[in-house]
Structure formats: C-alpha cells, structure tokens
Amino acid sequence: MQAEVLQKRAKKLRQRLDLSLTSTWRSFEALVACLVASNALEADTLKALPLGHIARQIHGENELWLAIVLTHPAVQVSTPCRCAVLCCAVLCRALPSSVLSLHCTEANALFPITSGFVVVLLV
C-alpha cells in the first residue's frame, strides 16, 4: 500500500520535473534566437559577436538593449559629457514623477527625463 503511494508520488514529481525542464529549455531557445536575430551571437556556431561581448560585460535589467544603445553610431561620436548623461539615463531604475533635466556644460546638451521615458538628444 505504502509502495503504491510512493510510486504515484514519484510519478507526479517526474511529470512536474519534465514540464519544468521543457519550459526552461524553450526559454533558453527563445533567448538564443533573440541573440542571433540581434547579431549578438553567430547563428551557426553560437559564438559571441562584438555586440554579444559588450552585452556580456554590462549588468542591468536588459543587457542586450543596453549594449544596442551604447554601441549606436550616434553614441560613438558623442562627447564624454553626453555619454555620461546617456549612461545615467539608461541605467537609472527609479525616476521621480516630476520632470528632471540633466544639463551638460556644453551648448545644446539638454537631456530631459520624464517619468519612465528617457529622451536623449544627441545633437
């Protein structure tokens, strides 16, 4: 009697484990597909491409998005002040409900941040 109960319990546990592993594997496959589609991984070998190397070094909520933002051509030709403001803007987690403005000492460098939306003007 007790052996039957243990066998049923073991069967249920195996089924739950199989579902969990399948779900985890599907999530992994979706992540790999996203990295390949954004040119962070090579499709055939799954080797990290330059964007993938950058994403690996960044720590945030969405490393791939941060890597895409920071490698954008407009950022590459920006001044250090503008790059610093951009980094603060994209890495900031909690923004106040009122509108903040970060000013650089250069002319035409105003970066307004509005409750959850970051608008960066790279002029």
C-alpha positions in Angstrom: 0.0 0.0 0.0 2.7 2.5 1.0 4.8 1.5 -2.0 1.9 2.4 -4.3 1.5 5.8 -2.8 5.3 6.4 -3.1 5.2 5.3 -6.7 2.3 7.6 -7.6 4.1 10.5 -5.8 7.3 9.8 -7.7 5.4 9.7 -11.0 3.8 13.1 -10.3 7.2 14.5 -9.3 8.7 13.2 -12.6 5.9 14.8 -14.6 6.4 18.1 -12.9 10.1 18.0 -13.5 9.7 17.1 -17.2 7.3 20.1 -17.6 9.7 22.4 -15.8 12.7 21.3 -17.9 10.7 21.6 -21.1 9.7 25.2 -20.2 13.3 26.1 -19.2 14.6 24.7 -22.5 12.1 26.6 -24.5 13.0 29.8 -22.7 16.7 29.2 -23.4 15.9 28.5 -27.1 13.9 31.8 -27.3 16.8 33.7 -25.7 19.3 32.2 -28.2 17.0 33.1 -31.1 16.7 36.7 -29.9 20.5 37.0 -29.5 21.1 35.6 -33.0 18.4 37.9 -34.5 20.1 41.0 -32.9 23.5 39.9 -34.1 24.9 39.3 -30.7 25.5 35.6 -31.4 26.7 33.9 -34.6 23.8 31.7 -35.9 25.9 28.6 -36.9 28.5 28.4 -34.1 26.7 30.5 -31.4 30.0 32.3 -30.8 29.6 35.8 -29.3 29.8 38.6 -31.8 31.0 42.1 -30.7 27.6 43.1 -29.5 27.4 39.9 -27.5 30.7 40.6 -25.9 29.5 44.1 -24.9 26.2 42.7 -23.6 28.1 40.1 -21.5 30.1 42.9 -19.8 27.1 45.1 -18.9 24.9 44.5 -15.9 21.4 45.8 -15.9 17.8 44.6 -16.4 18.2 44.1 -20.2 21.9 43.8 -21.1 21.2 43.3 -24.8 19.2 46.5 -25.0 21.9 48.4 -23.1 24.5 47.1 -25.5 22.5 48.2 -28.5 22.0 51.7 -27.1 25.7 52.1 -26.1 27.0 50.9 -29.5 24.7 53.1 -31.5 26.7 55.2 -34.0 25.4 58.5 -32.5 26.9 57.5 -29.1 30.2 56.6 -30.7 30.7 60.2 -31.9 29.3 61.9 -28.7 31.3 63.9 -26.3 32.2 62.4 -22.9 29.6 64.6 -21.2 26.8 63.4 -23.4 27.9 59.7 -23.0 27.9 60.2 -19.2 24.4 61.6 -19.2 23.2 58.8 -21.6 24.7 56.2 -19.3 23.0 57.7 -16.3 19.7 57.9 -18.1 19.6 54.3 -19.4 20.9 52.8 -16.2 18.6 54.8 -13.8 15.9 52.5 -12.4 13.6 54.7 -10.4 12.7 58.1 -11.8 10.7 60.8 -9.9 7.3 61.6 -11.2 8.3 65.2 -12.0 10.4 66.0 -15.0 14.1 66.3 -14.4 16.7 67.9 -16.6 20.4 67.0 -16.7 22.5 69.8 -18.1 26.0 69.5 -19.5 28.2 72.5 -19.7 28.2 72.4 -23.5 25.7 74.3 -25.6 22.6 72.4 -26.9 23.0 69.4 -24.5 19.8 69.1 -22.6 18.6 65.6 -21.7 15.0 65.6 -20.3 13.9 62.6 -18.4 10.2 62.1 -17.8 8.6 59.6 -15.5 9.8 56.4 -17.1 10.6 57.6 -20.5 14.1 58.7 -21.4 14.6 61.2 -24.3 18.2 61.7 -25.2 19.0 64.5 -27.7 22.3 63.8 -29.4 22.7 66.9 -31.4 
